[in-house]
Amino acid sequence: MAEFPQKHGKRRDDDVLASAVDFLLANARLVLGVGGAAVLGIATLAVKRLIDRATSAPDEDDAKADTTSLEDSWKELSLLRATPRLQSRSLLTAPSQPVLLPAPSLFAPEGPADADPQPSQLTSPGPLCLTFQEKLLAFERDHVSIPVSHVALATQLAGDIALELQAYLQRKFPELPFGALVPGGPLYDGLQAGTADHVRVLAPLVLEPGLWRLVPGSDTVARDPRCWAVRRTRLEFCSRGSSPWDRFLVGGYLSSRVLLELFRKALAASINWPAIGSLLGCLIQPSVATDELLLEVQHEQQELTVAVLLAITGADIEQCLLAWPREGLAGNFWLQDLYPAEAARLQALDDRDSGTRRRLLLLLCGVCRGHPALRRLSWSHLAQVVLRLGEEEVDWAEEALGERFLQALELLIGSLERASLPCHFNPSVNLLDSLRTEEIDSMGYALYLGLQAPEGLLRVGWGRQHVF
């Protein structure tokens, strides 16, 4: 008998709650429509069952159905979350102008009726899946292109330093005829990647016509096809000493080594670089860590290396020869400068079909510059690879740049496997002769891994690349 009042009271409460639910659903149907009322009904039923379980005394039937009721309640809440939000129309809005209302939240706190609805939060899209072509173009934009202001500053500093060197040579060696010192190199031709940190300054020697003859290195004791000997001729008519350059003769040949030693001492000890640097607004120091004639320039905005190159050029000389430090029998000979021919040929090929060979070269330079194992690959090495690939009649449009990049990697790997990279202009010259076997193996392994996952080559650190 004691259970009857309790069950009777519970039934009465259920009737009251059912009446309230019916009233709520009846009015909700007017405002939200049939779909919105269905959603609200499912939510109300789920909450009602949760309240009944919490307030009613447990009995044997409830204990048996505890697990089933809990699962049903979570299923109903899951159904509510999975139900798509419906669009409802405001009663004060014309039927031809639908208004999007935010879906009501079951657990939102109650507020004033005239409060502004909170806009629904939009989920951010996931990361985009870029193709290798798109990643390559992004790498070109972020790590290959050089700001115009940096290029302008580097060329201005190089030009000012060239003028100072020109004035110094005229004062220090008035008897030695030098041509105009001309800054140049890849930076001036738009063929330098990453940073404007290297400039060449040619100091051309003016040789007397008819007194000097170029001898290919393959015809000398050095047997080096890339070197050239500059031989003094007509000694029977113009005796030794009649030319100001005769003081640098070694065995009848103009010695590049003797000239380099003279100019290295002059740059290190005879020029007041602190005064010149303060005049130009920078710090200039000759490099003592290398046999090359290098000037390290530190500006407040960037750093620059100026390579002073003693050169033999002229209208009657087909090649541009450089005084470059070399060991062995070729130490007194002159190194053939391939850069002018390489840059001119690349430009001619791109002009022929509006191709992207120069851009491919810049991408390769940017990748090798940033990879610790590939920095020994110089600009000339990569230019020769692009030239060999660029002579082929294939698609050189921008859309095929990624494919050409992978082909260049394959060609470079094959050359490293054979330890042979023939010069495009002189096949008897192997441009990999200056590299050690360990360096070739290291570069070949790095490029092989890069060919398997080329995106990894675009995510490496930055450093300096060899110029020659």
ROPA-291297 format. One record per residue: x, y, z negated of N, C-alpha, C, O in turn. Coordinates in pm, whole numbers, plus 50000, padded with zeros to 5 digits. Layout:
% ROPA-291297
XYZXYZXYZXYZ;...
This chain:
% ROPA-291297
500824988050000500005000050000500865012750000500455023150051;502085011549940502945023449934503455027350071503775038950096;503525017350162504035020450296502985027250382503335033650481;501685026050347500645031650434500695046850440500635052450549;500805053950322500865068750333502085073150414502015082650492;503215066050395504405070250467504225068750617504565077750693;503685057250661503455055250804502375064550856502445069050970;501365067350771500315076450814500865090550834500505097350931;501735094950741502335108350756503235109050877503275119250947;503955098550901504835098251017504035098951146504425105851240;502875091851150502045092151270501485106151291501365110751405;501125112951177500595126451191501655136051243501375144551328;502885134651193503965143251244504225140751393504515149951469;504105127951431504325124751572503255131251658503545135951768;502005131451607500935137851684501195152751701500995158251809;501635159151591501915173651599503035176351698502955185551780;504095168251688505235170251778504845167451922505295174352014;503995157151943503545154052079502715165352136502845168852254;501845171352049501035182752095501935194452134501695201052235;502985196852052503895207952083504645205452213504865214552292;505045192852234505755189452358504845191352478505265196852581;503545186652465502615188252577502405202952609502355206752726;502285211352503502095225652526503315231752594503205239852686;504485227552547505735232952606505885228752751506265236852836;505595216052781505725211452917504695217753009504985220553125;503495220152956502455226353038502855240453079502635244353193;503435248152985503865261653018505145261453101505345269953188;506025251753074507275250953150507005247853295507755252153384;505915240253322505605236953459505255249453539505535250453658;504615259253469504245271753536505485279953572505525286253677;506485279853482507665288453501508745281653583509285287453677;509035269253547510165262253609509755253553726510605249253804;508485250853740508075241853846508105227353800508415224353685;507765218553892507675204453854509045198753824509205191353727;510035201953907511385196553885511975201453754512555193553680;511845214453725512385219753600511685213953479512315211253378;510365212053488509645206153376510075191853352510135187353238;510375184553459510855170753442512195170453371512415162153284;513055179453407514365180153339514185183453193514795177153107;513325193453163513095197353024512425186152947512715184252829;511535178553012510875167452944511855156552905511775151152795;512775153352996513785143052964514635147652846514925139852756;515035160452848515855165652739515095165452607515635161752503;513805169652611513015170052488512815156152432512895154152310;512545146352519512355132752473513615127152410513555120152308;514765130352470516035125452413516265131452276516655124352183;516035144652262516245151052131515245145752028515605143751912;513975143452071512965138351978513375124851922513215122351802;513915116052007514315102851957515475103951859515535096551761;516385112951886517505114851793517025119951659517515115651555;516025129251660515475134651535514735123851458514845122951336;513955115351530513215104651463514145095051393513865090651281;515255091551458516185082251394516835088251270517115081251173;517075101451276517755107751162516835109851044517305109250930;515505112451065514605115950955513845103950899513465104050782;513605093850980512815082450933513665072950852514875071650874;512985066050757513695056150673513985043750755513125039450833;515145038050742515465026050821514635014150777514495011750657;514105006750868513394994350840514014983350924515004985450994;513434971850917514014960450986513964962151136514904958551207;512824968051187512714969951333513744980051382514354978351488;513944990951301514915001051343516324995551339517134998751426;516634987251242517974981551233518254972551351519384972151400;517224965251397517434956251509517614963951639518384959851727;516884975351651516924982851778517894994351774517855002851863;518784994951674519685006351658520605007851778520765018651833;521214996851817522184997251925521525000552058522055008352137;520354994552083519634996852208519175011252220519275017152328;518645017052110518165030952114519315040552140519155050152215;520475038052079521615046752099522075046652244522395057052301;522105034752302522495033952442521505040952532521895047652627;520165039352500519155046052582519275061152574519125068152674;519565066352452519685080852435520835086352517520665096552584;522015079952516523165084852594522915083652743523405091752823;522115073052781521765071952922520885083552966521045088853076;519945087652877519065098752913519845111852920519595120053009;520795113852827521605125952833522495125952956522715136353018;523015114352992523815113253113522975115953237523435122353332;521705111053233520795113953344520535128753355520435134053465;520425135453242520185149753244521375157153305521185166453384;522605153153269523785159753324523935156953474524435165253550;523505144853514523645141253655522565147253743522715147353865;521435152453683520345157953761520785170953825521285179653753;520635172853954521065185254019520235196953971519035195853944;520955208453961520275220553919519385225554031519775225854148;518145229453993517165233654091517065248754094517305255453993;516725254054208516525268254221515085271554184514155265054231;514925281754098513575286254057513375300554101514325308354114;512155303754122511815317054170511255325154053510485320053972;511635337654046511085346553944509675350753984509375352654101;508835352053883507455356053910507385370353960506405374254023;508445378253932508435392253974509135394354106509295405754151;509555383454170510305384454296509435379254408508655369854391;509595385454522508815381254639509225367254679510385363554663;508275359154731508605345354771509675344754880510375334654892;509815355254960510805354955067512215358155019513145357355098;512395361654891513705365054836513985356154716513715360254603;514515344054738514785335054625515925340454541516865346454593;515845338254411516845342454315517395330254246516625321854200;518715328954239519355317654174519475320554026520115330253986;518865311953942518935313353798519835302453742519795291153791;520645305653642521495295353582520675284853511519655288053449;521095272353519520375261453453520455263053302521525266453251;519355260653226519385262153081520255251553018520265240053062;520985255352914521835246052840521095241252717520455249052647;521195228252690520495222452574521065227552443520335228552344;522355230752442523005234252317523395248952312524235252752231;522785257352400523095271652399522385278252283521245274752253;523045287852214522385294752102521275303752152521355309352261;520225305152068519095313452104519495328152099520275332052012;518985336152189519295350352194518075357952235517015352052256;518195371152246517035379252288516605375752429517415371452512;515315377552453514745373452581515285381852695515375376952808;515655394452669516115403152777517625402752793518185411352861;518315393152732519775392252744520145387952885519445380052948;521265393352934521705389953070522205375653073522945371452985;521795368053174522285354153184523765353953216524255362253292;524485344453158525915342753183526125336053318525475325953347;526995341353400527245334953530527925321553511528765319753422;527565312253597528155298953588529605299453633529935306353729;530485292153563531905291853594532155282553712531665271253716;532945287553808533275279853926534565272253901535565277853855;534545259653931535745251653912536745254854022536375255754139;538035256653985539085259854081539375247854169539395236454120;539605250254297539895238854386541215232454352542115239054297;541345219954383542575212654356543705217354447543455225054540;544925212954422546065217054503545925212454648545485201354677;546315221654739546195218554880547285208654921548405209154870;546955199855011547905190055063548475195655192547825195255297;549685201055186550305207355301551055197055385551605187355332;551075199155514551875190855602553325195155593553635205855539;554235186855647555645190355643555915202855727556775210855692;555195204555835555345216655917555015229055835555725238955842;553935228555757553555240055675554565242455564554875253955532;555085231855504556105233455401557385239455459558045247555395;557725235355581558915240555646558775255455675559725263055656;557605259655720557375273855746557375281955617557845293255614;556855275955508556905282755379558345284055330558725294355274;559145273655351560565274355315561285285155396562135292255343;560945286255522561545296655606561185310455555562025319455554;559945312155513559505325255465560155328855332560535340355310;560285319055241560735322055105562235321255087562785328355002;562935312855166564345310455140565265312855259566485312455242;564735315155376565585317055494565605331555538566675337055567;564465337755543564385351655587565095360755487564995358755366;565805370755539566545380255458565825393655464565475398155573;565595400255350564955413355354565755423255439566985423155439;565045431655510565695441355599566595450755521567655454655569;566175454455400566985463655319568325457355281569335464355276;568345444255255569605437655223570535437355343571745439455330;569975434755460570795434655582571355448555608572525449955644;570545458755591570995472355615572115476355519573085482755560;571985472555393573015475955295574325468555326575395474455319;574225455655361575435447855390576145453255514577375454555514;575415456455618576045461855740576645475655716577685478955774;576005483755633576565496855603577875495655526578855502555557;577905486755424579135484755349580245479255438581385483655430;579915469655523580915463955613581455474355710582655474655737;580585482755762581045493255852581965503255784582965507355842;581635507155661582485516555587583845510355555584875516955566;583835497655515585105490855485585955489355611587175490755605;585325486655725586065485655851586725498955886587865499155934;586035509955863586635522955890587815525655799588835530955843;587715521955672588825523755580590015515055621591155519655614;589765502755662590845494055707591505499355834592715498555850;590705504855923591245510556046592205521956015593295522856072;591775530655925592655541755887593915536855818594995542555838;593795526555736594975521155668595965515255767597165517755756;595505507555864596405501355962597135511956044598305510256077;596455522756076597115533356152598185540356070599205544656125;597975541455940598995547655856600135538155823601295542155826;599805525655791600795516155745601605510255861602815508555849;600945507055972601615500756086601335508856212600635504056301;601855520856220601555528956339602145523256468601685526456577;603165514656454603795508956574603025497056630603245493056744;602115491356551601355479756596600035484356656599225490456586;599815481556785598545485856847597385476356812597375464556848;596425481856740595195474556707594025481056778593985493156797;593095472756818591855478056871590925482456758591275481856641;589725486856797588745491156698588265479356615587885469056670;588285480756482587785470256394586265469856402585595479856376;585745458456438584305457056466583695447156369584065435356373;582755451456282582015441656200581055433756288580495439056384;580865421256253579955412756330579715399756259579945398356139;579235390056336578955376956280577485373756280576685381456334;577105362356222575705358156223574745368356162573605369456208;575175375656061574265385356000573825396056100572675400356098;574725400256186574405410656284573545405256397572845412956464;573585392256420572815386356529571545379456482570885372456560;571175381256356569975374856304570095359856289569095352756298;571315354956267571545340556258572095336456122572735326056110;571855344556022572305341055887571075338355800570075345455809;571175328155716570025323655637570255326755490571375326355440;569155329955423569185330855277569515344555225568625351755180;570775348355229571225361055173572225367655268572895361055346;572285380855257573245388555338574545389655261574885400355212;575275378555251576445378055165577745375755240578785373755177;577735375755373578965373255447578965381155578577995380855654;580075388055601580255396055722581675393855774582615392855696;581805393355905583125392355969583545405956021582735413456076;584825409156004585395421356062586595417156146587605412656093;586475418556278587545414956369588545426356380588175437956400;589835422856364590925432356385591695427756509592635419856497;591315432456628591925427256751593325432956775593575444956760;594215424056813595565428056854595545431957001594925425157083;596195442757034596285447257173597625442457228598675448157196;597595432057312598805426457371599045432457509598115435657583;600315433857542600675439557671600345429757784600695417957775;599705434257887599385425458001600675420558068601615428158090;600675407758099601795401958171602905396958082603815390258132;602885399957953603965395457864603565383357780604405377657711;602305379357785601835368557699600985358957781600255362957872;601105346457746600335336157816599775326257714600465322157621;598515322657734597855313257644598125299057689597985295757807;598515290557595598805276557622597825268057542597755269557420;597065259057606596145250357530596905242057428598025237557453;596275240157312596915232457205597175218057242598095211957190;596375212657333596595198757375597885197257455598385186157469;598415208257507599665207757584600885211057499601985212157551;600695212457369601805215457280602105203357192601435192957202;603105204757105603465193757016602375191056913602315180156857;601515200856887600445199056787599355189756839598715182856759;599145189256967598105180757029596725183556968595935174356947;596445196256942595155200156884594385207756991594775218957026;593295202157045592595208757156591875221657118591505229457205;591665223956988590975236256952591945247756929591535259356925;593225244856914594225255156894594815259857026594805252657126;595335271957024595995277657139597305283957093597395289556983;598305282857176599595289457151599695301857239599285301757355;600235312657182600415325257255601915326757282602685330157193;602295324157403603705323557440604165336857499603475343257579;605375340757456605985352957512606635349557646607395339857656;606335357557747606835354957882607665366857932607715377357869;608315364858048609095375058119610195381158032610445393158035;610835372557955611935377457871613115382157955613925390157908;613235377458077614345381658162614155395858213615125402458250;612905400658216612645414358260612355423558143612775435158141;611625418358046611315426157924611905418457807611315408857757;613065422757765613805415357661613035415357530612105423057508;613465406257444612835405157313613075417857233614205422657221;612005423257178612055435857106611385447157181611125457657124;611115445057309610425455257387608945456157353608295466157381;608425445857294607015445857250606975446957098607755440257030;606085455057044606025456056897605625443056829605845441456709;605055433756904604645420956846605775410756847605605399656797;606905414256904608015404756909608565401656770609215391356752;608325410056673608815407556537608095395856471608515391156365;607005391256531606225380156474606385367456556605575358256545;607435366856639607675354956720608345344056638609235346756557;607905331756661608535319856603608685309756715607705304156764;609935307356756610185297956864609615302256996609225293857077;609545315257021609025320257147607515321657152606965324857257;606835319257039605365320257033604965330356925605625331556821;603905337556950603375346956852602755339156737601785331756756;603305340756617602915332556503601755338856428601845350256381;600675331456417599535336156337599855335456188599325343356110;600695326056147601035324456006601805336555954601525341455844;602765341456031603555353055988602675365555977602815373355883;601785367356071600865378656066599935377755945599675387855879;599445365755915598565364155800599295367355670598715373755582;600525363055656601275366055534601495380955517601385386155406;601795387855625601985402355617600715409455574600755417955485;599595405955635598345412855603597795408655467597115416555402;598085396455424597625392255292598315400555184597675404755088;599595402855198600315411255103599825425655109599715432355006;599555430355229599085444155243597725446155178597505456055109;596805436955200595475438255141595505437254990594725443654920;596415428954939596445426754794597195437654719596845440554604;598215443754780599085452754703599165466954756599475476054680;598895469054883599165482254942597945491154955598095503154979;596765485854940595535493754958594925496654822594805487754737;594555509154801593935513354676592435510254682591615519054708;592095497554656590695493554665589815499854558588665502954588;590285501954435589415508754337588975522554383587815526354363;589875530254446589495543454494588505542454610587545550154617;588745533054701587815531254813586465526454763585425530954812;586475517354665585215512354611584405523154543583185523754560;585065531754466584335542754401583775552354503582705558254482;584475554154615583965562854721582735556954787581815564254825;582725543754802581595537054868580515532754771579475527554814;580715534654642579705530754544579655515954515578585510454490;580815509254518580865494954493582235491354438583115499954428;582435478754403583695473554355584255464054460583585454554500;585505466554505586125458554610587395452254555588235459154497;587515439154572588695431854527589095421754634588245414254682;590375421354672590825410754764590845397254693591225396354577;590425386954764590385373554707591775367454708592475367854809;592175361954594593485355654581593365340454572594375333554561;592145335354576591945320954560591965313554692591735301454694;592215320254802592205313854933593265320155021593715331354995;593655312955126594605318255223593955327155326594645333655404;592645327755328591955336455421592035350955372592275353555254;591825360155464591805374455430590385378255393589595382355479;590065377055266588695379455218588685391055120589605392855040;587625399055129587375409955036586045407254966585015405755031;586075406654834584855404654755584295418154715584945425954646;583075420954760582415433754737581245431554642580375423254667;581225439154534580135438454436579415451754432579965461854387;578195451754478577325463454474576275461254367576015449854328;575685471854320574675470454214573455462854262572695457854179;573235461854391572075454854444572405440954500571525432354502;573615438554544573955425754601575465424154608576225433654588;575895411854637577305408554655577565405154801576695400154872;578795407954844579135406354985580585401654996581455406254922;580835392655090582185388155123582505392755265581795389455359;583575400355278584015405355408585255397555448586285398155380;585175390355559586295382555611586995390755719586405393655824;588245394255694589045401655791589755391555879590535383355830;589495392056010590005382056103590885388756207590405396856286;592165385456206593065389956311592745382056437592725369756435;592485388956546591975382356666592725386956789593285397956794;592725378156888593265381157021592105380257118591565369457143;591735391557172590625392257268591075400957384592165406657384;590225401657483590535410157598589765405757719589205394757723;589745414657819588995411457940589635400058018588945392558087;590965398858008591655388458083591825375658002592495366358047;591225375257882591325363457795589925357857777589045364457721;589715345657823588385339657817587985336157675586815337657639;588915331657593588605327357458588895338657359589715347457383;588205337957247588525346457133589305337957034588795327956984;590555341957006591445334156921591625341356788591765353556782;591625333356679591705338756544592965333756475593385322356495;593555342456394594645338256307594025331756184593535338456094;594045318456183593365310756080594385301956008595195295456075;594385301655876595385293555804595195278655831594135272955806;596255272455883596235258255914597565252155870598585259055859;597515239155846598705232055801599315224155917598675221856019;600555220155898601205211455996601765218956115602085230856106;601865211856224602465217456345601635228856405602165237256477;600335228956375599465239456431599405251856344598565260656366;600295252756245600245264156154600535277356220600035287656174;601325277756326601665290156395600765293056514600935303156582;599785284056540598925285756656597665293556616597455296956500;596855296256716595655304256698594425295356721594395287056811;593425297556637592215289256641591185295456734590905307456727;590635287256820589595292156910588315295056833587825286556759;587785307056851586545311156784585365307256871585175312656980;584575297856823583435292956900582175301256880581205299656955;582165309956781580925316956747580345325156864579155323956891;581135333456934580515341357042579825332657147578725336057191;580445321757187579835313057288578595306057233577605304557304;578645301657106577495294857046576295304157035575185300457072;576515316156985575415325656968574825329557103573605330557117;575675331857203575175335857335574375324657401573355327257464;574835312257386574115301057449572765298657382571785295857451;572705299457251571425297757182570435308457223569245305657242;570905320757236570015331557277569515329357419568345331857449;570395324657507569995322357646568955311157655567995312157731;569135300457578568175289457582566815293757528565785290057584;566795301457420565515306057366564825315957459563605315957470;565615324257525565005333857619564405326557740563465331657802;564925314957773564435307757890563025302457870562225302757963;562715297457750561405291457727560715296657601559785290357550;561185308157551560625313857427560625303457315559635301657244;561745296557301561845285557206562215289857065562315301757035;562405279856981562685282156838564015275656797564155271156683;564985275356888566265269256853566995277256747567595271456656;566955290256757567615298656657566945297156520567625297156418;565645296056519564935293956393565275280356333565395278956211;565415270256419565815257056370567205257656307567445251556203;568115264956369569465266556313569405273356177570115269356085;568585283456164568455290356035567895281055928568335281455813;566925272755964566375263255868567425253255823567525250155704;568205248155917569265238755881570315245355791570785239355695;570655257755823571615264955739571055267255600571775265955501;569765270655591569165272655459569145260055375569375260555255;568855248555439568825235955367570215231955321570415228255205;571185232655412572555228555377573185238155277573995234055193;572835250555285573355260355191572915257355048573665259654953;571705252355032571175249754900571435235854846571095233054732;572035227154926572275213454881573735211754844574605214854926;574035207054722575445206254681576275196954767577485199154781;575685186654825576455177154906576585181555051577395175955125;575805191555093575785195455234576425209055260576405213855373;576975215355158577535228755177578795228855262579185239255315;579445217255276580625216755361580265216955509581145218955593;579005214955542578575216355680578485231255713577655238455656;579315235755802579425249955831578355254255932577605246155987;578315267255954577405272856054577715266956190576805263756266;578995265456222579375260356353578955245756370578515241956479;579085237656266578635223756275577155223056313576765215756404;576355230656242574915230156265574545236456399573605231956465;575275246856440574995252856570575275242956683574545242756782;576315235056669576615225156772575525214356780575195209556889;574975210556664573875200756664572655206456735572025199656816;572325218956706571165225156770571405227056919570475225556999;572625230156958572915231657101572745218457175572175218257284;573235207657118573075194657184571605190957197571165185857300;570835193757091569405190857096568665200957183567675197657248;569145213357185568455224057257568555223157406567745229057477;569555215857457569675214357602568625204957658568405204857779;567985196957574566975187557621565685194757655565305204557591;565015189857756563755195857800562605190257716561885181357761;562455195457597561375191257508560605203757465560955214957502;559575201357387558735212357340559475219857229559805214057126;559715232757252560395241057154559465252057099559925262457053;558165249557105557225258957046557245257856894557805248356839;556645267456828556645267456681555925255356625556295250456518;554895250556694554145239056644554995226456637554675217356561;556075225856714556945213956714558205216056631559135208056641;558255226556550559475229456475559785218556373560955215156354;558765213156308559015202356213559585189956279560485183656224;559065186556396559585174856468561025177156513561845168056504;561335189156561562715192056602563655191756481564815187856494;563165195856365563985195556244564385181256210565545178556178;563445172156217563745158056187564675152156293565545144156261;564505156056418565405151256522566835156256499567795148956522;566965168656452568295173956423568945166156308570155163756310;568155162356208568705154256100569195140756151570265136156113;568415134456238568835121656295570125123056376571015114656366;570205133656454571415135856534572625138256445573725133456474;572435145656338573535148556247573965136056172575155133956150;573015127656134573365115056066574155106056159575135099856117;573745105256285574485097156381575905102056401576835094056414;576095115256404577435120856419578295117756297579485114856311;577705118356177578475115356057578815100456049579885096856000;577935091956097578245077656098579445074556187580265065956156;579535081756298580665079756389581855088456352582935087056409;581655097656256582705107356218583165115056341584355117856359;582195118556426582525125456550581395134956588580245130756602;581735147556603580795157656651581495165556762582135175656733;581385161156888582085167956998581575182157017580385184957003;582495191057048582145204957075581335205657204581635198957302;580305214057201579435215357318580185221057438579845218057552;581185229357413581915235957521583225229057556583795231357663;583705220557466584935213057491584805199557422585145198357305;584335189357492584065176357428585295169857365585155160757284;586485174257401587675168457341587915173357198588785168057128;587165183357155587305188757020586285181856930585085182456955;586765175356825585905169056725585815178556605586795180756534;584635184056584584455194056480584435188156339584445195656241;584415175056325584435168656194585845164556150586005158156046;586845168056229588215164056194588685170556065589535164855996;588165182056032588635189155913588015183755784588395188155675;587075174355792586405169055674587035155855632587455147855716;587075153555501587585141055449586535130155460585335132855475;587005117555453586075106255464585055106355351583885103255374;585475109955230584545110355117583465120855139582295118555107;583845132255194582855142755221581865138355328580665141055316;582345131655431581445126955537580465116655482579275117055513;580955107355399580065097255341579025103555251577855099655253;579425113355171578485119955081577415127455158576235126855123;577805134455263576835141855343575905132355418574705134755428;576465121455472575625111955542574585105555452573445103555493;574985102255329574025096255235572925106255197571755102655190;573315118855172572315128955137571345131355251570145132955228;571835131555374570945133655488570055121555513568915122955556;570565109655486569745097655503568575097855405567445094755442;568845101455279567755102755182566795113855222565575112555206;567345124655275566485135655319565605131955435564485136955447;566095123255523565265119055636564115110155589563055110255650;564325102355481563245094155427562185102755359560995099955370;562605113255289561685122355222562135136655251562795142755167;561805142055368562335155255407561905166655315562575176855308;560765164955244560355175655152561375177855041561485188854988;562125167155006563115168754901564245178054939564865184054851;564545179355068565585188655111565175203155092566025212055091;563885205655078563395219355063563275223454918562835234554888;563675214654825563535217754682564885215754612564995207854518;565885223054657567205222054597567685235954561567075245954599;568795236454487569335249154442570015256654555570055252054669;570555268154521571155276854621572625278854591573025279254475;573395280154694574825282354681575355289054806574595294854884;576665288254825577285294454941577695283855041578105272755006;577565287455167577855278155275579155282355342579485294155349;579885272455391581115275255464580775281655597579775278155661;581605290955638581345298155762581905290755881581255290155986;583105284855868583715277755980583805262955949584295255256031;
